[in-house]
Amino acid sequence: MWPPAGEPAAEDPCEVYFEFTAIGAWVKVVAIDAASGTEVSAVGPAGAAQSDLQRLALGKLKARLRREAKPHI
């Protein structure tokens, strides 16, 4: 779960779940915002550090949440 410590910024999701699935030489990571149910996925090499894959997926999730929070004009 995210964040590991400290207070999140106002635009940051408060609670995020991560799911990792190994697919051959690759790992798919899914980040899910607990409050909204919004989810994004990213794929990286199986040798990548779990923290790097989490950071990648979290960045995508934050971008998606910001995009969805903006009013559609």
N, CA, C and O atoms as a Maestro MAE file, in Angstrom:
{
 s_m_m2io_version
 :::
 2.0.0
}

f_m_ct {
 s_m_title
 :::
 protein
 m_atom[292] {
  # First column is atom index #
  i_m_mmod_type
  r_m_x_coord
  r_m_y_coord
  r_m_z_coord
  i_m_residue_number
  s_m_chain_name
  s_m_pdb_residue_name
  s_m_pdb_atom_name
  i_m_atomic_number
  :::
  1 25 0.845 -1.185 0.000 1 A "MET " " N  " 7
  2 3 0.000 0.000 0.000 1 A "MET " " CA " 6
  3 2 0.879 1.232 0.000 1 A "MET " " C  " 6
  4 15 2.041 1.175 0.401 1 A "MET " " O  " 8
  5 25 0.333 2.329 -0.443 2 A "TRP " " N  " 7
  6 3 1.020 3.603 -0.514 2 A "TRP " " CA " 6
  7 2 0.209 4.615 0.244 2 A "TRP " " C  " 6
  8 15 -1.014 4.497 0.168 2 A "TRP " " O  " 8
  9 25 0.684 5.544 0.929 3 A "PRO " " N  " 7
  10 3 2.092 5.875 1.079 3 A "PRO " " CA " 6
  11 2 2.739 5.073 2.188 3 A "PRO " " C  " 6
  12 15 2.062 4.666 3.133 3 A "PRO " " O  " 8
  13 25 4.068 4.835 2.087 4 A "PRO " " N  " 7
  14 3 4.733 4.066 3.119 4 A "PRO " " CA " 6
  15 2 4.862 4.827 4.430 4 A "PRO " " C  " 6
  16 15 4.840 4.216 5.499 4 A "PRO " " O  " 8
  17 25 4.996 6.142 4.368 5 A "ALA " " N  " 7
  18 3 5.108 6.955 5.585 5 A "ALA " " CA " 6
  19 2 4.824 8.405 5.232 5 A "ALA " " C  " 6
  20 15 4.932 8.797 4.070 5 A "ALA " " O  " 8
  21 25 4.464 9.197 6.223 6 A "GLY " " N  " 7
  22 3 4.249 10.623 5.989 6 A "GLY " " CA " 6
  23 2 2.852 10.931 5.512 6 A "GLY " " C  " 6
  24 15 2.047 10.037 5.252 6 A "GLY " " O  " 8
  25 25 2.591 12.189 5.407 7 A "GLU " " N  " 7
  26 3 1.275 12.680 4.994 7 A "GLU " " CA " 6
  27 2 1.262 12.914 3.491 7 A "GLU " " C  " 6
  28 15 2.141 13.619 2.994 7 A "GLU " " O  " 8
  29 25 0.319 12.366 2.744 8 A "PRO " " N  " 7
  30 3 0.269 12.585 1.296 8 A "PRO " " CA " 6
  31 2 -0.156 14.015 0.969 8 A "PRO " " C  " 6
  32 15 -0.860 14.662 1.745 8 A "PRO " " O  " 8
  33 25 0.279 14.487 -0.180 9 A "ALA " " N  " 7
  34 3 -0.159 15.801 -0.657 9 A "ALA " " CA " 6
  35 2 -1.636 15.727 -1.011 9 A "ALA " " C  " 6
  36 15 -2.184 14.638 -1.181 9 A "ALA " " O  " 8
  37 25 -2.278 16.875 -1.122 10 A "ALA " " N  " 7
  38 3 -3.731 16.925 -1.337 10 A "ALA " " CA " 6
  39 2 -4.162 16.177 -2.593 10 A "ALA " " C  " 6
  40 15 -5.215 15.539 -2.599 10 A "ALA " " O  " 8
  41 25 -3.348 16.245 -3.677 11 A "GLU " " N  " 7
  42 3 -3.765 15.596 -4.919 11 A "GLU " " CA " 6
  43 2 -3.356 14.129 -4.985 11 A "GLU " " C  " 6
  44 15 -3.735 13.426 -5.922 11 A "GLU " " O  " 8
  45 25 -2.591 13.659 -4.007 12 A "ASP " " N  " 7
  46 3 -2.155 12.268 -4.001 12 A "ASP " " CA " 6
  47 2 -3.268 11.353 -3.511 12 A "ASP " " C  " 6
  48 15 -4.033 11.719 -2.619 12 A "ASP " " O  " 8
  49 25 -3.357 10.165 -4.097 13 A "PRO " " N  " 7
  50 3 -4.316 9.196 -3.575 13 A "PRO " " CA " 6
  51 2 -3.915 8.814 -2.156 13 A "PRO " " C  " 6
  52 15 -2.725 8.707 -1.859 13 A "PRO " " O  " 8
  53 25 -4.878 8.609 -1.288 14 A "CYS " " N  " 7
  54 3 -4.588 8.308 0.117 14 A "CYS " " CA " 6
  55 2 -4.183 6.857 0.326 14 A "CYS " " C  " 6
  56 15 -3.321 6.564 1.155 14 A "CYS " " O  " 8
  57 25 -4.791 5.964 -0.410 15 A "GLU " " N  " 7
  58 3 -4.486 4.541 -0.240 15 A "GLU " " CA " 6
  59 2 -4.463 3.894 -1.613 15 A "GLU " " C  " 6
  60 15 -5.420 4.006 -2.378 15 A "GLU " " O  " 8
  61 25 -3.365 3.218 -1.920 16 A "VAL " " N  " 7
  62 3 -3.193 2.588 -3.226 16 A "VAL " " CA " 6
  63 2 -2.787 1.137 -3.014 16 A "VAL " " C  " 6
  64 15 -1.908 0.834 -2.207 16 A "VAL " " O  " 8
  65 25 -3.434 0.254 -3.746 17 A "TYR " " N  " 7
  66 3 -3.095 -1.163 -3.723 17 A "TYR " " CA " 6
  67 2 -2.316 -1.492 -4.991 17 A "TYR " " C  " 6
  68 15 -2.623 -0.976 -6.065 17 A "TYR " " O  " 8
  69 25 -1.309 -2.353 -4.865 18 A "PHE " " N  " 7
  70 3 -0.506 -2.774 -5.998 18 A "PHE " " CA " 6
  71 2 -0.643 -4.285 -6.182 18 A "PHE " " C  " 6
  72 15 -0.664 -5.044 -5.214 18 A "PHE " " O  " 8
  73 25 -0.735 -4.699 -7.433 19 A "GLU " " N  " 7
  74 3 -0.799 -6.119 -7.775 19 A "GLU " " CA " 6
  75 2 0.283 -6.395 -8.818 19 A "GLU " " C  " 6
  76 15 0.344 -5.720 -9.845 19 A "GLU " " O  " 8
  77 25 1.121 -7.370 -8.559 20 A "PHE " " N  " 7
  78 3 2.206 -7.732 -9.459 20 A "PHE " " CA " 6
  79 2 1.937 -9.101 -10.060 20 A "PHE " " C  " 6
  80 15 1.598 -10.044 -9.346 20 A "PHE " " O  " 8
  81 25 2.090 -9.207 -11.395 21 A "THR " " N  " 7
  82 3 1.891 -10.467 -12.096 21 A "THR " " CA " 6
  83 2 3.073 -10.706 -13.017 21 A "THR " " C  " 6
  84 15 3.332 -9.906 -13.916 21 A "THR " " O  " 8
  85 25 3.788 -11.792 -12.804 22 A "ALA " " N  " 7
  86 3 4.913 -12.145 -13.669 22 A "ALA " " CA " 6
  87 2 4.379 -12.777 -14.947 22 A "ALA " " C  " 6
  88 15 3.547 -13.683 -14.910 22 A "ALA " " O  " 8
  89 25 4.876 -12.277 -16.081 23 A "ILE " " N  " 7
  90 3 4.472 -12.791 -17.389 23 A "ILE " " CA " 6
  91 2 5.758 -13.015 -18.183 23 A "ILE " " C  " 6
  92 15 6.225 -12.118 -18.885 23 A "ILE " " O  " 8
  93 25 6.325 -14.213 -18.071 24 A "GLY " " N  " 7
  94 3 7.592 -14.504 -18.745 24 A "GLY " " CA " 6
  95 2 8.701 -13.604 -18.227 24 A "GLY " " C  " 6
  96 15 8.989 -13.579 -17.030 24 A "GLY " " O  " 8
  97 25 9.319 -12.866 -19.143 25 A "ALA " " N  " 7
  98 3 10.423 -11.974 -18.784 25 A "ALA " " CA " 6
  99 2 9.934 -10.606 -18.329 25 A "ALA " " C  " 6
  100 15 10.738 -9.696 -18.130 25 A "ALA " " O  " 8
  101 25 8.635 -10.453 -18.163 26 A "TRP " " N  " 7
  102 3 8.037 -9.165 -17.813 26 A "TRP " " CA " 6
  103 2 7.207 -9.275 -16.544 26 A "TRP " " C  " 6
  104 15 6.800 -10.366 -16.146 26 A "TRP " " O  " 8
  105 25 6.964 -8.136 -15.915 27 A "VAL " " N  " 7
  106 3 6.082 -8.059 -14.754 27 A "VAL " " CA " 6
  107 2 5.063 -6.963 -15.023 27 A "VAL " " C  " 6
  108 15 5.418 -5.842 -15.388 27 A "VAL " " O  " 8
  109 25 3.809 -7.299 -14.839 28 A "LYS " " N  " 7
  110 3 2.742 -6.307 -14.966 28 A "LYS " " CA " 6
  111 2 2.371 -5.855 -13.559 28 A "LYS " " C  " 6
  112 15 2.109 -6.680 -12.684 28 A "LYS " " O  " 8
  113 25 2.351 -4.545 -13.348 29 A "VAL " " N  " 7
  114 3 1.951 -4.007 -12.049 29 A "VAL " " CA " 6
  115 2 0.687 -3.176 -12.255 29 A "VAL " " C  " 6
  116 15 0.608 -2.352 -13.167 29 A "VAL " " O  " 8
  117 25 -0.288 -3.405 -11.399 30 A "VAL " " N  " 7
  118 3 -1.542 -2.664 -11.431 30 A "VAL " " CA " 6
  119 2 -1.605 -1.846 -10.149 30 A "VAL " " C  " 6
  120 15 -1.392 -2.373 -9.057 30 A "VAL " " O  " 8
  121 25 -1.902 -0.546 -10.286 31 A "ALA " " N  " 7
  122 3 -2.081 0.335 -9.136 31 A "ALA " " CA " 6
  123 2 -3.557 0.707 -9.068 31 A "ALA " " C  " 6
  124 15 -4.139 1.136 -10.065 31 A "ALA " " O  " 8
  125 25 -4.164 0.543 -7.895 32 A "ILE " " N  " 7
  126 3 -5.592 0.789 -7.714 32 A "ILE " " CA " 6
  127 2 -5.793 1.786 -6.590 32 A "ILE " " C  " 6
  128 15 -5.332 1.569 -5.469 32 A "ILE " " O  " 8
  129 25 -6.489 2.892 -6.893 33 A "ASP " " N  " 7
  130 3 -6.848 3.876 -5.870 33 A "ASP " " CA " 6
  131 2 -8.024 3.310 -5.086 33 A "ASP " " C  " 6
  132 15 -9.083 3.036 -5.652 33 A "ASP " " O  " 8
  133 25 -7.832 3.135 -3.770 34 A "ALA " " N  " 7
  134 3 -8.861 2.504 -2.943 34 A "ALA " " CA " 6
  135 2 -10.143 3.328 -2.891 34 A "ALA " " C  " 6
  136 15 -11.233 2.757 -2.841 34 A "ALA " " O  " 8
  137 25 -10.042 4.639 -2.901 35 A "ALA " " N  " 7
  138 3 -11.221 5.489 -2.761 35 A "ALA " " CA " 6
  139 2 -12.112 5.472 -3.995 35 A "ALA " " C  " 6
  140 15 -13.334 5.391 -3.878 35 A "ALA " " O  " 8
  141 25 -11.506 5.547 -5.179 36 A "SER " " N  " 7
  142 3 -12.301 5.671 -6.396 36 A "SER " " CA " 6
  143 2 -12.405 4.374 -7.191 36 A "SER " " C  " 6
  144 15 -13.294 4.224 -8.029 36 A "SER " " O  " 8
  145 25 -11.493 3.433 -6.926 37 A "GLY " " N  " 7
  146 3 -11.480 2.206 -7.711 37 A "GLY " " CA " 6
  147 2 -10.776 2.369 -9.046 37 A "GLY " " C  " 6
  148 15 -10.725 1.427 -9.837 37 A "GLY " " O  " 8
  149 25 -10.233 3.550 -9.309 38 A "THR " " N  " 7
  150 3 -9.508 3.798 -10.553 38 A "THR " " CA " 6
  151 2 -8.251 2.947 -10.559 38 A "THR " " C  " 6
  152 15 -7.536 2.865 -9.561 38 A "THR " " O  " 8
  153 25 -7.989 2.309 -11.708 39 A "GLU " " N  " 7
  154 3 -6.780 1.499 -11.791 39 A "GLU " " CA " 6
  155 2 -6.048 1.753 -13.089 39 A "GLU " " C  " 6
  156 15 -6.649 2.058 -14.119 39 A "GLU " " O  " 8
  157 25 -4.734 1.620 -13.015 40 A "VAL " " N  " 7
  158 3 -3.851 1.741 -14.173 40 A "VAL " " CA " 6
  159 2 -2.868 0.584 -14.110 40 A "VAL " " C  " 6
  160 15 -2.679 -0.023 -13.056 40 A "VAL " " O  " 8
  161 25 -2.244 0.281 -15.240 41 A "SER " " N  " 7
  162 3 -1.245 -0.778 -15.249 41 A "SER " " CA " 6
  163 2 -0.006 -0.321 -16.000 41 A "SER " " C  " 6
  164 15 -0.057 0.589 -16.828 41 A "SER " " O  " 8
  165 25 1.099 -0.968 -15.692 42 A "ALA " " N  " 7
  166 3 2.366 -0.725 -16.362 42 A "ALA " " CA " 6
  167 2 3.088 -2.060 -16.453 42 A "ALA " " C  " 6
  168 15 2.826 -2.974 -15.671 42 A "ALA " " O  " 8
  169 25 3.989 -2.161 -17.403 43 A "VAL " " N  " 7
  170 3 4.753 -3.387 -17.596 43 A "VAL " " CA " 6
  171 2 6.229 -3.031 -17.605 43 A "VAL " " C  " 6
  172 15 6.634 -2.024 -18.188 43 A "VAL " " O  " 8
  173 25 7.026 -3.862 -16.957 44 A "GLY " " N  " 7
  174 3 8.461 -3.657 -16.924 44 A "GLY " " CA " 6
  175 2 9.178 -4.990 -16.913 44 A "GLY " " C  " 6
  176 15 8.547 -6.040 -16.785 44 A "GLY " " O  " 8
  177 25 10.504 -4.952 -17.047 45 A "PRO " " N  " 7
  178 3 11.267 -6.207 -17.049 45 A "PRO " " CA " 6
  179 2 11.209 -6.896 -15.691 45 A "PRO " " C  " 6
  180 15 11.137 -6.240 -14.652 45 A "PRO " " O  " 8
  181 25 11.242 -8.219 -15.713 46 A "ALA " " N  " 7
  182 3 11.154 -8.987 -14.477 46 A "ALA " " CA " 6
  183 2 12.310 -8.686 -13.536 46 A "ALA " " C  " 6
  184 15 12.179 -8.867 -12.325 46 A "ALA " " O  " 8
  185 25 13.432 -8.232 -14.066 47 A "GLY " " N  " 7
  186 3 14.591 -7.914 -13.247 47 A "GLY " " CA " 6
  187 2 14.535 -6.540 -12.597 47 A "GLY " " C  " 6
  188 15 15.414 -6.198 -11.806 47 A "GLY " " O  " 8
  189 25 13.525 -5.753 -12.912 48 A "ALA " " N  " 7
  190 3 13.413 -4.409 -12.340 48 A "ALA " " CA " 6
  191 2 13.059 -4.490 -10.861 48 A "ALA " " C  " 6
  192 15 12.395 -5.426 -10.416 48 A "ALA " " O  " 8
  193 25 13.508 -3.507 -10.120 49 A "ALA " " N  " 7
  194 3 13.177 -3.459 -8.699 49 A "ALA " " CA " 6
  195 2 11.682 -3.219 -8.521 49 A "ALA " " C  " 6
  196 15 11.080 -2.445 -9.265 49 A "ALA " " O  " 8
  197 25 11.090 -3.881 -7.541 50 A "GLN " " N  " 7
  198 3 9.662 -3.718 -7.276 50 A "GLN " " CA " 6
  199 2 9.337 -2.259 -6.995 50 A "GLN " " C  " 6
  200 15 8.293 -1.766 -7.420 50 A "GLN " " O  " 8
  201 25 10.211 -1.568 -6.289 51 A "SER " " N  " 7
  202 3 9.963 -0.153 -5.965 51 A "SER " " CA " 6
  203 2 9.927 0.705 -7.223 51 A "SER " " C  " 6
  204 15 9.157 1.664 -7.289 51 A "SER " " O  " 8
  205 25 10.753 0.378 -8.232 52 A "ASP " " N  " 7
  206 3 10.734 1.133 -9.484 52 A "ASP " " CA " 6
  207 2 9.417 0.919 -10.227 52 A "ASP " " C  " 6
  208 15 8.843 1.864 -10.769 52 A "ASP " " O  " 8
  209 25 8.943 -0.319 -10.250 53 A "LEU " " N  " 7
  210 3 7.676 -0.605 -10.918 53 A "LEU " " CA " 6
  211 2 6.512 0.058 -10.179 53 A "LEU " " C  " 6
  212 15 5.582 0.563 -10.807 53 A "LEU " " O  " 8
  213 25 6.566 0.054 -8.853 54 A "GLN " " N  " 7
  214 3 5.525 0.728 -8.066 54 A "GLN " " CA " 6
  215 2 5.515 2.216 -8.377 54 A "GLN " " C  " 6
  216 15 4.454 2.807 -8.581 54 A "GLN " " O  " 8
  217 25 6.697 2.822 -8.413 55 A "ARG " " N  " 7
  218 3 6.803 4.257 -8.685 55 A "ARG " " CA " 6
  219 2 6.230 4.587 -10.063 55 A "ARG " " C  " 6
  220 15 5.531 5.588 -10.225 55 A "ARG " " O  " 8
  221 25 6.526 3.745 -11.054 56 A "LEU " " N  " 7
  222 3 6.006 3.944 -12.398 56 A "LEU " " CA " 6
  223 2 4.480 3.887 -12.407 56 A "LEU " " C  " 6
  224 15 3.825 4.767 -12.967 56 A "LEU " " O  " 8
  225 25 3.920 2.854 -11.788 57 A "ALA " " N  " 7
  226 3 2.463 2.699 -11.757 57 A "ALA " " CA " 6
  227 2 1.802 3.814 -10.944 57 A "ALA " " C  " 6
  228 15 0.737 4.304 -11.316 57 A "ALA " " O  " 8
  229 25 2.428 4.212 -9.843 58 A "LEU " " N  " 7
  230 3 1.872 5.287 -9.022 58 A "LEU " " CA " 6
  231 2 1.853 6.600 -9.790 58 A "LEU " " C  " 6
  232 15 0.891 7.362 -9.694 58 A "LEU " " O  " 8
  233 25 2.902 6.867 -10.544 59 A "GLY " " N  " 7
  234 3 2.935 8.077 -11.370 59 A "GLY " " CA " 6
  235 2 1.807 8.090 -12.395 59 A "GLY " " C  " 6
  236 15 1.168 9.120 -12.611 59 A "GLY " " O  " 8
  237 25 1.563 6.941 -13.027 60 A "LYS " " N  " 7
  238 3 0.458 6.845 -13.985 60 A "LYS " " CA " 6
  239 2 -0.883 7.046 -13.287 60 A "LYS " " C  " 6
  240 15 -1.775 7.703 -13.825 60 A "LYS " " O  " 8
  241 25 -1.025 6.480 -12.091 61 A "LEU " " N  " 7
  242 3 -2.281 6.619 -11.351 61 A "LEU " " CA " 6
  243 2 -2.524 8.075 -10.966 61 A "LEU " " C  " 6
  244 15 -3.641 8.571 -11.111 61 A "LEU " " O  " 8
  245 25 -1.508 8.757 -10.485 62 A "LYS " " N  " 7
  246 3 -1.645 10.173 -10.114 62 A "LYS " " CA " 6
  247 2 -2.047 11.007 -11.327 62 A "LYS " " C  " 6
  248 15 -2.911 11.878 -11.230 62 A "LYS " " O  " 8
  249 25 -1.415 10.735 -12.476 63 A "ALA " " N  " 7
  250 3 -1.749 11.466 -13.699 63 A "ALA " " CA " 6
  251 2 -3.204 11.221 -14.097 63 A "ALA " " C  " 6
  252 15 -3.905 12.160 -14.473 63 A "ALA " " O  " 8
  253 25 -3.662 9.979 -14.021 64 A "ARG " " N  " 7
  254 3 -5.040 9.646 -14.361 64 A "ARG " " CA " 6
  255 2 -6.012 10.360 -13.429 64 A "ARG " " C  " 6
  256 15 -7.013 10.915 -13.883 64 A "ARG " " O  " 8
  257 25 -5.724 10.349 -12.121 65 A "LEU " " N  " 7
  258 3 -6.615 10.997 -11.156 65 A "LEU " " CA " 6
  259 2 -6.666 12.506 -11.375 65 A "LEU " " C  " 6
  260 15 -7.728 13.115 -11.246 65 A "LEU " " O  " 8
  261 25 -5.521 13.114 -11.708 66 A "ARG " " N  " 7
  262 3 -5.519 14.560 -12.006 66 A "ARG " " CA " 6
  263 2 -6.353 14.847 -13.247 66 A "ARG " " C  " 6
  264 15 -7.128 15.803 -13.275 66 A "ARG " " O  " 8
  265 25 -6.189 14.007 -14.282 67 A "ARG " " N  " 7
  266 3 -6.932 14.185 -15.527 67 A "ARG " " CA " 6
  267 2 -8.434 14.059 -15.291 67 A "ARG " " C  " 6
  268 15 -9.218 14.832 -15.842 67 A "ARG " " O  " 8
  269 25 -8.834 13.089 -14.476 68 A "GLU " " N  " 7
  270 3 -10.247 12.881 -14.213 68 A "GLU " " CA " 6
  271 2 -10.821 13.946 -13.299 68 A "GLU " " C  " 6
  272 15 -12.029 14.183 -13.324 68 A "GLU " " O  " 8
  273 25 -9.989 14.597 -12.489 69 A "ALA " " N  " 7
  274 3 -10.473 15.627 -11.563 69 A "ALA " " CA " 6
  275 2 -10.735 16.953 -12.253 69 A "ALA " " C  " 6
  276 15 -11.503 17.773 -11.752 69 A "ALA " " O  " 8
  277 25 -10.100 17.170 -13.404 70 A "LYS " " N  " 7
  278 3 -10.281 18.436 -14.127 70 A "LYS " " CA " 6
  279 2 -11.672 18.457 -14.755 70 A "LYS " " C  " 6
  280 15 -12.146 17.440 -15.262 70 A "LYS " " O  " 8
  281 25 -12.327 19.626 -14.719 71 A "PRO " " N  " 7
  282 3 -13.642 19.731 -15.374 71 A "PRO " " CA " 6
  283 2 -13.498 19.609 -16.891 71 A "PRO " " C  " 6
  284 15 -12.574 20.169 -17.482 71 A "PRO " " O  " 8
  285 25 -14.394 18.895 -17.495 72 A "HIS " " N  " 7
  286 3 -14.390 18.714 -18.963 72 A "HIS " " CA " 6
  287 2 -15.165 19.870 -19.586 72 A "HIS " " C  " 6
  288 15 -16.378 19.990 -19.416 72 A "HIS " " O  " 8
  289 25 -14.448 20.704 -20.299 73 A "ILE " " N  " 7
  290 3 -15.091 21.872 -20.922 73 A "ILE " " CA " 6
  291 2 -15.127 21.695 -22.426 73 A "ILE " " C  " 6
  292 15 -15.627 22.566 -23.138 73 A "ILE " " O  " 8
  :::
 }
 m_bond[291] {
  # First column is bond index #
  i_m_from
  i_m_to
  i_m_order
  :::
  1 1 2 1
  2 2 3 1
  3 3 4 2
  4 3 5 1
  5 5 6 1
  6 6 7 1
  7 7 8 2
  8 7 9 1
  9 9 10 1
  10 10 11 1
  11 11 12 2
  12 11 13 1
  13 13 14 1
  14 14 15 1
  15 15 16 2
  16 15 17 1
  17 17 18 1
  18 18 19 1
  19 19 20 2
  20 19 21 1
  21 21 22 1
  22 22 23 1
  23 23 24 2
  24 23 25 1
  25 25 26 1
  26 26 27 1
  27 27 28 2
  28 27 29 1
  29 29 30 1
  30 30 31 1
  31 31 32 2
  32 31 33 1
  33 33 34 1
  34 34 35 1
  35 35 36 2
  36 35 37 1
  37 37 38 1
  38 38 39 1
  39 39 40 2
  40 39 41 1
  41 41 42 1
  42 42 43 1
  43 43 44 2
  44 43 45 1
  45 45 46 1
  46 46 47 1
  47 47 48 2
  48 47 49 1
  49 49 50 1
  50 50 51 1
  51 51 52 2
  52 51 53 1
  53 53 54 1
  54 54 55 1
  55 55 56 2
  56 55 57 1
  57 57 58 1
  58 58 59 1
  59 59 60 2
  60 59 61 1
  61 61 62 1
  62 62 63 1
  63 63 64 2
  64 63 65 1
  65 65 66 1
  66 66 67 1
  67 67 68 2
  68 67 69 1
  69 69 70 1
  70 70 71 1
  71 71 72 2
  72 71 73 1
  73 73 74 1
  74 74 75 1
  75 75 76 2
  76 75 77 1
  77 77 78 1
  78 78 79 1
  79 79 80 2
  80 79 81 1
  81 81 82 1
  82 82 83 1
  83 83 84 2
  84 83 85 1
  85 85 86 1
  86 86 87 1
  87 87 88 2
  88 87 89 1
  89 89 90 1
  90 90 91 1
  91 91 92 2
  92 91 93 1
  93 93 94 1
  94 94 95 1
  95 95 96 2
  96 95 97 1
  97 97 98 1
  98 98 99 1
  99 99 100 2
  100 99 101 1
  101 101 102 1
  102 102 103 1
  103 103 104 2
  104 103 105 1
  105 105 106 1
  106 106 107 1
  107 107 108 2
  108 107 109 1
  109 109 110 1
  110 110 111 1
  111 111 112 2
  112 111 113 1
  113 113 114 1
  114 114 115 1
  115 115 116 2
  116 115 117 1
  117 117 118 1
  118 118 119 1
  119 119 120 2
  120 119 121 1
  121 121 122 1
  122 122 123 1
  123 123 124 2
  124 123 125 1
  125 125 126 1
  126 126 127 1
  127 127 128 2
  128 127 129 1
  129 129 130 1
  130 130 131 1
  131 131 132 2
  132 131 133 1
  133 133 134 1
  134 134 135 1
  135 135 136 2
  136 135 137 1
  137 137 138 1
  138 138 139 1
  139 139 140 2
  140 139 141 1
  141 141 142 1
  142 142 143 1
  143 143 144 2
  144 143 145 1
  145 145 146 1
  146 146 147 1
  147 147 148 2
  148 147 149 1
  149 149 150 1
  150 150 151 1
  151 151 152 2
  152 151 153 1
  153 153 154 1
  154 154 155 1
  155 155 156 2
  156 155 157 1
  157 157 158 1
  158 158 159 1
  159 159 160 2
  160 159 161 1
  161 161 162 1
  162 162 163 1
  163 163 164 2
  164 163 165 1
  165 165 166 1
  166 166 167 1
  167 167 168 2
  168 167 169 1
  169 169 170 1
  170 170 171 1
  171 171 172 2
  172 171 173 1
  173 173 174 1
  174 174 175 1
  175 175 176 2
  176 175 177 1
  177 177 178 1
  178 178 179 1
  179 179 180 2
  180 179 181 1
  181 181 182 1
  182 182 183 1
  183 183 184 2
  184 183 185 1
  185 185 186 1
  186 186 187 1
  187 187 188 2
  188 187 189 1
  189 189 190 1
  190 190 191 1
  191 191 192 2
  192 191 193 1
  193 193 194 1
  194 194 195 1
  195 195 196 2
  196 195 197 1
  197 197 198 1
  198 198 199 1
  199 199 200 2
  200 199 201 1
  201 201 202 1
  202 202 203 1
  203 203 204 2
  204 203 205 1
  205 205 206 1
  206 206 207 1
  207 207 208 2
  208 207 209 1
  209 209 210 1
  210 210 211 1
  211 211 212 2
  212 211 213 1
  213 213 214 1
  214 214 215 1
  215 215 216 2
  216 215 217 1
  217 217 218 1
  218 218 219 1
  219 219 220 2
  220 219 221 1
  221 221 222 1
  222 222 223 1
  223 223 224 2
  224 223 225 1
  225 225 226 1
  226 226 227 1
  227 227 228 2
  228 227 229 1
  229 229 230 1
  230 230 231 1
  231 231 232 2
  232 231 233 1
  233 233 234 1
  234 234 235 1
  235 235 236 2
  236 235 237 1
  237 237 238 1
  238 238 239 1
  239 239 240 2
  240 239 241 1
  241 241 242 1
  242 242 243 1
  243 243 244 2
  244 243 245 1
  245 245 246 1
  246 246 247 1
  247 247 248 2
  248 247 249 1
  249 249 250 1
  250 250 251 1
  251 251 252 2
  252 251 253 1
  253 253 254 1
  254 254 255 1
  255 255 256 2
  256 255 257 1
  257 257 258 1
  258 258 259 1
  259 259 260 2
  260 259 261 1
  261 261 262 1
  262 262 263 1
  263 263 264 2
  264 263 265 1
  265 265 266 1
  266 266 267 1
  267 267 268 2
  268 267 269 1
  269 269 270 1
  270 270 271 1
  271 271 272 2
  272 271 273 1
  273 273 274 1
  274 274 275 1
  275 275 276 2
  276 275 277 1
  277 277 278 1
  278 278 279 1
  279 279 280 2
  280 279 281 1
  281 281 282 1
  282 282 283 1
  283 283 284 2
  284 283 285 1
  285 285 286 1
  286 286 287 1
  287 287 288 2
  288 287 289 1
  289 289 290 1
  290 290 291 1
  291 291 292 2
  :::
 }
}
